[in-house]
Amino acid sequence: MAAHPRQGLPHNLPWFTSGDVDGFFGLFFSGFPDLLLIVGLAPVCGFSVEFVTGRVLPGVALSVLAGNLFYAWQARRLARRTGRDDVTAIPFGVNTPTIFAYVFLIMGPVYARTHDATLAWHAGIFASLLSGVVQTAGAFGADWLRRHTPRAALLCPLAGLALAYLCLGFVFGVFQQPAVALLPMIVLFTLYASRIKLPGRIPPALVAIGIGAALVAVMRHFKLYETPAVVAVSPGIYLPQMVNVFGLFGRGEWWSYLTIILPLGVLDTLASLQILESVKAAGDDYATRPSLLMNGLGTLAAACLGSPFPTSLYVGHTAHKANGARSGYSALNGLVTLVLCMTGVLPLVLRVIPLEVAGPVVVWFGLVTVGQAFVEVPANQAVAVVLGLIPMLAQWATGIIGTALGKANSSLAEIMPRMGSELALGGLIALGQGGLLTSMLWAAALALAVQRKFTQSAAWLGAAAVLSAFGMIHAYGLTPGGVVSRIGWGAAPEFAWSYAAGALFLLVCGWASERRRGPFQPVP
């Protein structure tokens, strides 16, 4: 419930309060692991540390700074307009799930196939540009889509992405380096799960990362741990450089990544809309359109300045508000991010805090995302959530198998003919192609079937039939460089016909349910 306006509130609101200190640490340690991820995952895309420092991070810095300053200004404007001094800015930063999606599903595969890091970077910029367009357009129509899409379909794709790429990969990394990473993960999970308030309101992420950094230092001193090789760059001032984005739209093969870009852009926009609703529920009634519009413009600005990573509204507004944060914490977070990204110090930080140490923060975010997909749907639709997770797991497993075979100087194209029926690799690959779209389609169709909305469920399967026919889902080809999409009419006819037949069956169920309701009672 919103606080009552305070009469006579001065126009010169303080920029910084004691609560902004708590808010800053909470927001900073939500986004700091993302910055380490961008540096640590750069080799997957063929990026050198010098390239990330000079071309990618400055774009990240300015986009995050611009968003944080806008939301801080927005909070101060709302405070003056309502006469309140308890308005809290919306948290903002780099979109964590999209980092993994773009690295492992777009830029990484492009680099693996071409061995051209610049081409991989351009593919990421292309994806971020289109995502920014979707987010910007979503500021005008996202609410309609949210109202007409089952919640399971909105939550499943991001939950599957979080489970596969945020949770599994980093959990495996923790257990590969348990001496320095397992204890920080236990500490972090305990503090987050129990919601224990630490002395001085120290952020749990700071405690866990600090313990990990101390373990790394001690074990390195006794030569019991070898820090992963991270090339440092000379500290200095690295300014952003504009990218010729208009020249990126001529490469036809990049349009096949629309099956990743468009669903992620839509889901990011809808997630931001849901976050904005929670912000309003906490008492800060920001206008929807400018709040979402800034998110899209931030992503577009990042792409134009060399960052292939979209921005996003963050969860946590309610907690920051309860801790007394107002607007200063947002502005300070943007400024500190600017310093870290434009001075070349992040690679040095990664020497002290390896990804395995910072990873548990990302894992926790992934677990919360997966858990949310189950909690925020009716209990009888949980089966739809489980079904919707499978395509993203298939896509992740396909990538792992392809990477392992590549390290062994082999490929899926070489090994598939020898597999026979021992392992359904063809089904694994087909299921993973367009996994985000398939996840949404499956979850929506099954959730609506559970509610006996057969006609609407049939519409989603009909969409799956059309997408299969055009190769947007399930269609693929194998090359020595890996799995490639096969876009075009008739690319996956067996899937198209099967989905169409399934849609017809659902329509029959709907017709029969209307005529004879007795035999078609919902299963409790």
C-alpha positions in Angstrom: 0.0 0.0 0.0 1.4 3.4 -0.9 2.4 5.7 1.8 0.4 8.9 2.5 1.9 12.0 0.8 3.9 14.2 3.2 2.8 17.8 2.9 5.6 20.3 2.4 8.2 17.8 1.2 11.2 19.9 0.0 12.1 19.8 -3.6 15.8 19.4 -2.8 15.5 15.7 -1.9 18.8 14.2 -0.6 20.6 12.2 -3.3 21.9 9.7 -0.8 20.5 8.3 2.5 21.8 5.7 4.9 19.4 3.1 3.3 21.1 3.7 -0.1 24.2 2.1 1.3 22.4 -1.2 1.9 20.6 -0.9 -1.4 23.8 -0.3 -3.3 25.5 -3.4 -2.0 22.4 -5.5 -2.6 22.1 -4.2 -6.2 25.8 -4.3 -7.0 26.3 -7.9 -5.9 23.3 -8.9 -8.0 25.0 -7.5 -11.1 28.7 -7.9 -10.3 28.7 -11.7 -11.1 27.3 -10.8 -14.5 30.3 -8.6 -15.2 32.6 -11.4 -14.3 30.6 -13.8 -16.5 31.1 -11.5 -19.5 34.9 -11.6 -19.0 35.1 -15.3 -17.9 32.9 -16.6 -20.8 34.7 -14.5 -23.4 36.9 -17.4 -24.7 33.7 -19.4 -25.6 33.1 -16.7 -28.3 36.8 -16.4 -29.2 37.1 -13.0 -27.6 40.4 -12.0 -26.1 40.5 -10.2 -22.8 41.8 -7.1 -24.5 38.9 -7.1 -26.9 36.3 -7.5 -24.1 37.9 -4.7 -22.1 38.2 -2.3 -25.1 35.1 -3.0 -27.1 32.4 -4.8 -25.0 32.6 -3.6 -21.4 32.5 0.1 -22.2 29.2 -0.4 -24.0 28.0 -2.4 -21.0 29.1 0.4 -18.7 27.2 3.2 -20.4 24.0 1.3 -20.9 23.9 0.3 -17.2 24.8 3.9 -16.2 22.1 5.4 -18.4 19.4 3.1 -17.1 20.4 3.5 -13.4 20.4 7.3 -13.7 17.1 7.3 -15.5 15.4 5.1 -12.8 17.0 7.3 -10.1 15.6 10.4 -11.8 12.3 8.7 -12.2 12.2 7.9 -8.5 13.0 11.5 -7.5 10.4 12.8 -9.9 7.7 10.5 -8.4 8.7 11.5 -4.9 8.3 15.2 -5.7 5.0 14.7 -7.5 3.5 12.6 -4.7 5.1 14.5 -1.8 6.7 11.3 -0.4 10.2 10.7 0.7 10.1 6.8 0.6 10.1 6.2 -3.2 12.6 3.6 -4.3 14.2 3.4 -7.8 13.7 0.3 -9.9 16.8 -1.9 -9.9 18.4 -2.3 -13.4 21.4 -4.1 -15.0 22.6 -6.6 -17.5 20.2 -9.5 -18.2 21.7 -12.6 -16.7 19.9 -15.4 -18.6 20.5 -13.6 -21.9 24.3 -13.6 -21.3 24.2 -17.4 -21.3 21.7 -17.6 -24.2 23.8 -15.4 -26.4 27.1 -16.9 -25.5 26.2 -20.6 -25.7 23.4 -20.4 -28.3 24.5 -17.7 -30.7 28.1 -16.3 -30.4 29.7 -19.5 -29.3 28.3 -21.6 -32.1 29.2 -18.9 -34.7 32.8 -18.9 -33.4 32.9 -22.7 -33.3 31.8 -22.9 -36.9 33.8 -20.0 -38.4 36.7 -19.5 -35.9 36.1 -15.8 -36.5 35.7 -13.9 -33.2 34.7 -10.7 -34.9 31.9 -12.5 -36.7 30.7 -14.0 -33.5 30.7 -10.5 -31.9 28.7 -9.1 -34.8 26.2 -11.9 -34.4 25.8 -11.0 -30.8 25.3 -7.3 -31.6 22.7 -8.3 -34.2 20.8 -10.3 -31.6 21.0 -7.6 -29.1 19.7 -5.0 -31.6 16.7 -7.1 -32.4 16.1 -7.8 -28.8 16.2 -4.0 -28.1 13.6 -3.5 -30.9 11.4 -6.2 -29.3 11.7 -4.7 -25.9 11.0 -1.2 -27.1 7.9 -2.3 -29.1 6.9 -4.4 -26.0 6.5 -1.1 -24.0 3.4 -0.6 -26.1 1.9 -4.1 -26.3 3.4 -6.4 -23.7 0.4 -6.2 -21.4 -2.0 -7.6 -24.0 0.3 -10.5 -24.7 0.7 -11.2 -20.9 -3.1 -11.4 -20.5 -3.6 -13.8 -23.4 -0.7 -16.3 -22.7 -0.8 -18.9 -20.0 1.5 -18.2 -17.2 3.2 -21.5 -17.5 4.2 -20.6 -21.1 5.7 -17.3 -19.9 7.7 -18.8 -17.1 8.9 -22.1 -18.6 11.4 -20.9 -21.3 13.3 -18.7 -18.8 13.1 -21.4 -16.2 14.5 -24.0 -18.6 17.2 -21.6 -19.7 18.1 -20.9 -16.0 18.1 -24.6 -15.1 20.3 -25.7 -18.0 22.7 -22.8 -18.4 22.7 -21.0 -15.0 22.4 -23.9 -12.6 23.9 -27.0 -14.1 27.0 -25.5 -15.7 28.0 -23.7 -12.6 27.1 -26.4 -10.2 29.4 -28.7 -12.1 32.1 -26.0 -11.9 31.7 -25.8 -8.2 32.1 -29.6 -7.8 35.1 -29.5 -10.1 36.8 -27.0 -7.7 35.2 -27.9 -4.3 38.1 -26.7 -2.2 37.4 -23.0 -3.1 33.8 -23.0 -4.3 31.7 -25.5 -2.3 31.8 -23.7 1.0 30.9 -20.3 -0.5 27.9 -22.0 -2.2 26.8 -23.5 1.1 27.1 -20.2 2.9 25.3 -18.3 0.2 22.4 -20.7 -0.1 22.0 -20.9 3.7 21.9 -17.1 4.0 19.6 -16.5 1.1 17.3 -19.4 2.0 17.0 -18.5 5.7 16.9 -14.8 5.1 19.2 -14.2 8.1 20.0 -10.6 8.7 23.8 -10.2 8.9 25.4 -7.5 11.1 25.5 -4.2 9.3 23.2 -5.7 6.7 26.2 -7.2 4.9 24.9 -8.7 1.6 25.1 -12.5 1.6 26.8 -12.4 -1.8 29.6 -10.3 -0.4 30.2 -12.8 2.4 30.2 -15.8 0.1 32.5 -14.2 -2.5 34.8 -13.0 0.3 35.1 -16.5 1.7 35.8 -17.8 -1.7 38.5 -15.2 -2.4 40.1 -15.9 0.9 40.2 -19.6 0.2 41.7 -18.9 -3.2 44.4 -16.7 -1.7 45.3 -19.3 1.1 45.4 -22.3 -1.2 47.4 -20.4 -3.9 49.9 -19.5 -1.2 50.4 -23.1 -0.3 50.4 -24.1 -4.0 47.3 -26.2 -3.5 45.2 -24.3 -6.1 46.2 -22.9 -9.5 44.2 -19.8 -10.5 42.8 -20.2 -14.0 44.8 -18.3 -16.5 43.3 -14.8 -17.0 45.3 -12.4 -19.1 45.3 -9.0 -17.5 45.2 -5.7 -19.5 46.9 -2.5 -18.6 44.7 -0.3 -16.4 43.5 2.8 -18.2 40.5 4.5 -19.6 38.6 2.5 -22.2 36.0 4.5 -24.0 33.1 3.0 -26.0 33.2 3.0 -29.8 30.2 3.1 -32.1 29.4 0.0 -34.2 28.2 0.2 -37.7 25.0 -1.6 -36.9 23.4 -1.0 -40.3 25.9 -3.3 -41.9 24.9 -6.3 -39.7 21.6 -7.0 -41.3 22.9 -8.4 -44.6 24.0 -11.8 -43.4 21.2 -14.1 -44.1 22.4 -16.9 -41.8 21.9 -14.8 -38.7 18.2 -14.6 -39.2 18.0 -18.3 -38.3 18.7 -17.1 -34.7 15.3 -15.4 -34.6 14.0 -18.6 -32.8 16.3 -17.5 -29.9 16.2 -13.8 -30.1 12.4 -13.2 -30.5 11.2 -15.4 -27.6 13.9 -14.1 -25.3 13.1 -10.5 -26.2 9.4 -11.1 -25.6 10.0 -13.0 -22.3 12.4 -10.3 -21.1 9.8 -7.7 -21.7 7.1 -9.6 -20.0 9.4 -10.4 -17.0 10.1 -6.6 -16.8 6.4 -6.0 -16.8 5.9 -8.4 -14.0 8.7 -6.8 -12.0 7.1 -3.4 -12.6 3.8 -4.7 -11.3 5.5 -5.9 -8.1 7.1 -2.4 -7.8 3.6 -0.9 -8.0 2.3 -3.4 -5.4 5.1 -2.1 -3.1 3.7 1.4 -3.3 5.8 3.0 -6.1 3.3 3.6 -9.0 5.6 4.3 -11.9 4.2 4.8 -15.4 4.4 1.5 -17.3 5.4 2.7 -20.8 8.4 4.9 -20.0 9.7 2.3 -17.5 9.7 -0.4 -20.1 10.8 1.9 -22.9 14.0 2.8 -21.0 14.8 -0.9 -20.8 14.5 -1.3 -24.6 16.5 1.8 -25.3 19.2 0.7 -22.9 19.6 -2.5 -24.9 19.7 -0.7 -28.2 22.3 1.8 -26.8 24.4 -1.1 -25.5 24.4 -2.8 -28.9 25.3 0.4 -30.8 28.2 0.9 -28.4 29.6 -2.7 -28.8 27.9 -4.7 -26.1 26.0 -7.9 -27.3 24.2 -8.2 -23.9 20.7 -6.8 -23.4 19.7 -4.9 -20.2 16.8 -5.7 -17.9 14.9 -4.6 -14.8 16.0 -6.5 -11.8 14.0 -8.2 -9.0 14.6 -6.9 -5.5 12.9 -3.6 -5.4 10.8 -4.6 -2.4 13.8 -5.7 -0.4 15.7 -2.5 -1.3 12.7 -0.4 -0.3 12.4 -2.2 3.1 16.1 -1.5 3.7 15.5 2.3 3.2 17.0 2.6 -0.3 15.7 5.5 -2.3 17.3 6.9 -5.5 21.0 7.2 -4.6 21.7 3.5 -4.6 20.7 3.2 -8.3 22.9 6.1 -9.4 25.9 4.9 -7.3 25.5 1.4 -8.8 25.7 2.9 -12.3 28.8 4.9 -11.5 30.7 2.0 -9.9 29.8 -0.2 -12.8 31.2 2.5 -15.1 34.5 2.6 -13.2 34.9 -1.2 -13.2 34.1 -1.6 -16.9 36.0 1.4 -18.3 39.3 1.0 -16.4 40.3 -2.5 -17.3 40.3 -3.8 -13.7 37.7 -6.6 -14.2 40.2 -9.2 -15.5 42.3 -8.5 -12.4 39.3 -9.1 -10.2 38.7 -12.4 -12.0 42.2 -13.5 -10.9 41.1 -13.1 -7.3 37.5 -14.3 -7.7 37.3 -17.1 -10.2 34.0 -17.9 -11.9 33.6 -21.0 -9.7 33.6 -18.7 -6.7 31.1 -16.1 -8.1 29.1 -18.8 -9.8 26.9 -19.8 -6.8 25.3 -16.3 -6.9 24.2 -17.1 -10.5 23.1 -20.6 -9.5 20.8 -19.1 -6.8 19.3 -16.8 -9.3 18.7 -19.7 -11.6 17.1 -21.8 -8.8 14.7 -18.9 -7.9 13.7 -18.6 -11.5 13.0 -22.4 -11.8 11.1 -22.4 -8.5 9.0 -19.4 -9.5 7.8 -21.4 -12.6 6.3 -24.0 -10.2 5.0 -21.6 -7.5 3.2 -19.1 -9.7 1.0 -21.6 -11.6 -1.9 -23.6 -10.3 -0.8 -27.0 -8.8 -2.5 -29.0 -11.6 -0.4 -27.1 -14.2 2.9 -28.1 -12.7 3.1 -31.0 -15.2 3.0 -28.3 -18.0 6.0 -26.6 -16.3 8.0 -29.9 -16.2 7.2 -30.5 -19.8 8.3 -27.0 -20.8 11.7 -27.5 -19.2 12.7 -30.5 -21.3 13.4 -28.7 -24.7 16.0 -26.3 -23.1 17.6 -29.2 -21.3 17.8 -31.0 -24.7 19.4 -27.9 -26.3 21.9 -27.7 -23.5 22.8 -31.4 -23.7 23.3 -31.1 -27.5 25.8 -28.3 -26.9 27.7 -30.3 -24.3 27.9 -33.3 -26.6 29.0 -31.2 -29.5 31.7 -29.5 -27.4 33.0 -32.8 -26.1 33.2 -34.3 -29.6 35.0 -31.2 -30.9 37.6 -31.5 -28.2 38.1 -35.1 -29.4 38.5 -33.9 -33.0 35.2 -35.4 -34.0 31.7 -34.0 -34.5 28.0 -35.0 -34.4 28.0 -35.3 -38.2 30.7 -38.0 -37.9 29.3 -39.8 -34.9 25.6 -39.9 -35.7 25.7 -42.5 -38.5 27.4 -44.9 -36.0 24.9 -44.5 -33.2 22.1 -46.6 -34.5 19.3 -46.8 -32.0 21.5 -46.9 -28.9 21.0 -43.2 -28.2 18.3 -41.1 -29.8 20.7 -38.2 -30.6 18.6 -37.2 -33.6 15.6 -36.7 -31.3 17.8 -34.8 -28.7 19.0 -32.4 -31.4 15.5 -31.9 -33.0 13.9 -31.2 -29.6 16.6 -28.6 -28.8 16.3 -26.7 -32.1 14.2 -23.7 -31.2 14.0 -24.9 -27.6 12.7 -21.6 -26.3 9.8 -21.6 -28.7 9.1 -25.3 -28.2 9.1 -24.8 -24.4 6.5 -22.0 -24.7 4.3 -23.9 -27.1 4.3 -27.1 -25.1 3.7 -25.5 -21.8 0.9 -23.3 -23.1 -0.8 -26.2 -24.9 -0.7 -28.6 -21.9 -1.6 -25.9 -19.4 -4.7 -25.0 -21.4 -5.6 -28.7 -21.9 -5.5 -29.1 -18.1 -8.0 -26.3 -17.9 -10.1 -28.0 -20.6 -9.7 -24.9 -22.9 -9.2 -27.3 -25.9 -9.7 -24.7 -28.6 -7.0 -22.4 -27.2 -4.7 -25.4 -26.7 -5.3 -26.4 -30.3 -4.3 -22.9 -31.4 -0.9 -23.3 -29.8 -0.3 -26.7 -31.4 -1.4 -25.2 -34.7 1.3 -22.5 -34.2 3.8 -25.3 -33.5 2.7 -27.0 -36.8 3.3 -23.8 -38.8 6.7 -23.1 -37.1 7.8 -26.7 -37.8 6.8 -26.4 -41.4 9.0 -23.3 -41.8 11.9 -24.9 -39.8 11.7 -22.5 -36.9 11.6 -25.4 -34.5 12.9 -29.0 -34.8 14.6 -28.6 -38.2 18.4 -29.0 -38.3 21.4 -30.0 -40.4 24.7 -31.4 -39.3 28.1 -30.1 -40.5 31.6 -30.7 -39.3 31.3 -27.4 -37.5 28.2 -28.5 -35.6 24.4 -28.3 -35.7 22.9 -25.7 -38.0 19.4 -24.5 -38.4 17.4 -25.3 -41.5 15.0 -22.6 -42.3 12.5 -22.9 -45.2 9.2 -24.3 -46.1 8.9 -28.1 -45.5 12.0 -28.2 -43.3 10.4 -30.5 -40.7 7.2 -32.0 -42.3 6.9 -34.9 -40.0 6.7 -32.6 -37.0 4.3 -30.2 -38.8 1.8 -32.9 -39.7 2.0 -34.4 -36.2 1.3 -31.1 -34.5 -1.5 -30.4 -36.9 -3.1 -33.8 -36.2 -2.7 -33.1 -32.5 -4.4 -29.7 -32.9 -7.3 -31.5 -34.7 -7.6 -34.0 -31.9 -7.9 -31.1 -29.4 -10.6 -29.5 -31.4 -12.5 -32.8 -31.4 -12.0 -32.9 -27.6 -13.4 -29.4 -27.3 -16.4 -30.3 -29.5 -17.1 -33.5 -27.5 -16.7 -31.7 -24.2 -19.3 -29.2 -25.1 -21.8 -31.9 -26.2 -21.1 -34.5 -23.5 -19.5 -32.9 -20.5 -19.8 -36.0 -18.3 -17.1 -38.3 -19.8 -14.7 -35.3 -20.0 -14.4 -34.3 -16.4 -11.0 -32.8 -15.4 -8.7 -35.2 -13.6 -8.2 -33.9 -10.0 
